[in-house]
Amino acid sequence: MLLPSPFSRNFVKGGLTMDIEVKRMSPTAIELLDQLSIVCKRFGVDYYAASQNQRDLLDSIALHEYQLKKAHEQGLKRADVPPFLGLKRTERSNEMPA
């Protein structure tokens, strides 16, 4: 007898059957989500109550900080990470470790 996956569910809605499968998040996605949580706490923002513009800004900040963190782990300089929202960095900032 074949048992269904514990992460797979069948739902019936309006006479149609929908199969929904839940998969584990990748380690990268988990790290990004952790970084987003840190950024939200720093600015005292509830992500789910924030406006779309606020969410976009929080996402951008978290992504940039994640990229800097990964570059730092690899021993790269800030110049190797795209600038935040395309802002131009000073030469001094580019030469600093990420």
DAWOMO-V962925 format. One line per field, one symbol per residue. ss: DSSP state (H for helix, E for strand, C for the rest). phi: phi as a letter, one per 20 degrees, with the letter a starting at -180 (. if undefined). psi: psi as a letter, one per 40 degrees, with the letter a starting at -180 (. if undefined). Layout:
ss = ???
phi = ???
psi = ???
//
This chain:
ss = CCCCCCCEEEEEECCEEEEEECCCCCHHHHHHHHHHHHHHHHHCCCHHHCCHHHHHHHHHHHHHHHHHHHHHHCCCEHHHCCCHHHCCCCHHHHHCEC
phi = .eefffddcdcdblndedecdddfffgffffffffffffffgemdegfeffffffffffffffffffffffffemeegfedgfflmffefffffefff
psi = hhiiieehihihhfeihhhhhhiiiiddddddddddddddddefhhdeeiiddddddddddddddddddddddefiiddehhihfeihiiddddeii.
//
